[in-house]
Amino acid sequence: MPPRPLVRSTSAALTLAFTLSLGVALTHTALPARAAAAQAAPAARSARAASATHAGVARAASGPAAALDPANFDTTCAPCRDFFQYANGGWLKHTTIPPTYSTWGSFQELTERNRETLHLILEDIARVRPAATDSNGGRLADYWSACMDSAAAEAAGVTPIQPLLAAVDGMHASDLAKEVAWLHAHGVPALFEFRIGQDPKRSDLVIVNVGQGGLGLPDRDYYTRRDSAASATRERYDAHIARSFELLGRPSTSAHAEAQHVMALESNLAGASMTIVQRRDPNAIYHKMPVDSLRALCPAFDWRAYFAARGLGAVDSVNVTQPEFFRALNGWIGTAPIEDWQAYLRWRVVDDAEPLLTQAFAEEAFHFAQALTGVPAMPPRWKRCLTWTDQDLGDALGARFVAKRFPPAARARALAMVHNLEAALGDRITQLEWMGPETRRRALDKLHAFEEKIGVADHPKDYAGVRVSAHALYANRLESRAYDARRAVARFGRPVDRGEWTMTPPTVNAYYSSSLNTINFPAGILEPPFYDPSWDDAMNYGGIGAVIGHEMTHGFDDRGRQFDAAGNLRDWWTADDAARYKVRADRVAAQFDGYTVLDTLHLNGRQTLGENIADLGGAAVAYAALEHALAGKPRTKIGGFTPEQRFFLSWAQVWRAQQRPEALRTQVLTNAHSPAVWRVDGPFSNLPEFAKAFGCHTGDPMVRPDSLRARIW
């Protein structure tokens, strides 16, 4: 199954406008005494953010006393009324979103510091090109040089994608499968999703998965909803496609007609797709069948030609994640004229390449993304190039980042915290009053089978055979993605590679993999405001400790709990325990359904359920680990706060963020995480530990009634 990250970008298509990570996630039916003021708070914060000016990247604090800046607080707001505002109100007031960001907060501040390091690394490599013996250094130097050469990009025009467009223009109806296969083999998304990965029910096997895909908008609901906002987005998207075709040199009339064909095909694909909530059920997206059954499901698509072109002629079975999608696709392949498919594939090529072509193309892509992000200014070229270098040669770049910023001692300290958190979760599982002995034993088996990955992969990609030119940016991108595609195909039929990561070392994020049963923490997140060896235990457990607890809890959230210790999708729960779990999870979903974000837009408690459970469990487990670490020690106040108070303030500091209204709306509609404010107030309102730490009482907005309180792990 795909990994469960701490934060997730709303859409890969918005790389130009979105930051590396988009923070959000939690659980709660509306706080009883909060009413309209609480519901209006996120929109008010967003409006303040959108109109302010950014003062620069905050530097990391040093030492326990400096870890919490009193200027960041809003002491006019009682912590028991709105803890997010109390802990971050000062910061919200004096901090604003930089013009190239949709969201600005702790994640983005650290991302910028990491980018400064990566920028220096790449500039140094490009200035003094490494010797031939350092092949990855040479690849990085050439990739960076090609990317930063804006004059060459302007001179090349559409030449980099001309061979791809010529192939599309010259195709016949019988060539559709081969053309889609070539695009997939070079990382260009089209028609459906193809993925090689673990069999969810046989985690020791590597199988082929095919599923819904092929859309240009962030989610199927953007095509199916009939509200005015969705209609306006579709109109902007249609116009964006047409303008992009005009930049190719196509006449305006033809460009607009072809855009309508693209919209019609994508709308059909969306209409046959499952919703985000439906896809959260891992059993609903598991339909392993013989390849002949896939051919019978969608005979109009030449699967033999597709698999042969991908080097997978020996495939005998495949997991079809959404059979109805392919049944519907079969009808369209048989009825849509070849000209419509050519327009669609032409758009898939242009949409993928546009940010890397001329300034006119890049600006066109950015201007459409603004509708979904609200970002007023395009990032400078060096930041865009840095993002692409990290995506395409991330392990090579990450090795140099780790050498500069992540010494072995830092890994050892982080691993010790992970072990402490695992022990705390084990204690809590042992003491759960609602779980029976049989399920408890299996839950502990799964916990003890966790594999911890800290900082960087033990065996990173070597990029052997990847040919990088100092003068061809898009060709470099195709080459690096073709390398990834070949590596994926090579895994088929071989033992599972348990050491591979899905994030690069500089990434400010973390994730859990249900099929591998691993928790992964890249080096990029193991710094302030998440972690600092000079800080007291309370700050570190409230920061990276709760992040660790979050990822561990994903192994037991509403989806993760369905996978066993070996990473297999199977029901290891007794019926009674599963029913009791569902009652508690339903409370979490209901809590978040009650939050209004913008106007009448509510959070979707089912869409965000896994992340909300992970936040709730992560905070509870990290607090328990802190109490164990403090046992027998004096509870010394620092800056006027007890260790317990500093724990909760640390978590609130991690999630402080300003967000533009457009990005907030897109997040609520497409993302598995809740907005930042609810990642703080949501879980804490369920925790008696929080109420005790700040002296909150029944009836306070930050204290949920016992009948509504959510508590699972």
BELDA-V293262 format. One line per field, one symbol per residue. ss: DSSP state (h for helix, s for strand, l for the rest). burial: + if it has 9 or more other ideal C-beta (glycine too) atoms within 8 Angstrom, else -. A space follows every 50 residues. Layout:
BEGIN
ss=???
burial=???
END
This chain:
BEGIN
ss=lllssllllllhhhllllllllllllllllllllhhhhhhhhhhhhhhhh hlllllllllllllhhhllhhhllllllllllhhhhhhhhhhhhllllll llssshhhhhhhhhhhhhhhhhhhhhhlllllllhhhhhhhhhhhhhhlh hhhhhhllhhhhhhhhhhhlllhhhhhhhhhhhhlllllllssssssssl lsssssssssssllllllllhhhhlllhhhhhhhhhhhhhhhhhhhhlll lhhhhhhhhhhhhhhhhhhhhllllhhhhllllllllssshhhhhhhlll llhhhhhhhlllllllssssllhhhhhhhhhhhhhllhhhhhhhhhhhhh hhhhhhllhhhhhhhhhhhhhhhlllllllhhhhhhhhhhhhhhhhhhhh hhhhhllhhhhhhhhhhhhhhhhhhhhhhhhlllllhhhhhhhhhhhhll ssssslllllllllllllllllhhhhhhhhhhhhhhhhhhhlllllllll lllllllllssssllllssssshhhlllllllllllhhhhhhhhhhhhhh hhhhlllllhhhslllllslllllhhhhhhhhhhhhhhhhhhhllsssll ssllllllhhhhhhhhhhhhhhhhhhhhhhlllllllsllslhhhhhhhh hhhhllssslhhhhhhhhhhlllllhhhhhhhhhlllhhhhhhhllllll lllllllllllll
burial=+-+++++++++--+++++++++++++++++++-+---++-+++-++++++ -+-+-----++--+--++---+++--+-++++++++++++++--+++--+ +++++++++++++++-+++-+++-++---+-----++++++++++++++- -+++-+-+-++--++-++--+----+++++++++++++++-+++++-+++ +++--++++++++++++++++++------+++++-+++++++++++++-+ ---+++-+++++++++++++++++-+--++-+--++-++-+--++-++-- +++-++++++-+--+-++++++--+++++++++------+++++++++++ ++++++++--++++++-++++++++--+--+-++++++++-+++++++++ ++--++---++-+++-+++++++++++++--+--+---++-++++++-++ +++++++--+--+--+-++---+++++++++++++++++-++---+---- +-++++++++++++++++++++++++++++++--++++++++++++++++ +++++++++++++++-+++---+---++-++--++-++++++++++++-- -++++-++++++++++++++++++++-+++-------+--+-++++++++ +++++++++++++++++++++++++++++++++++++-++++++-+---+ ++++---+++-++
END
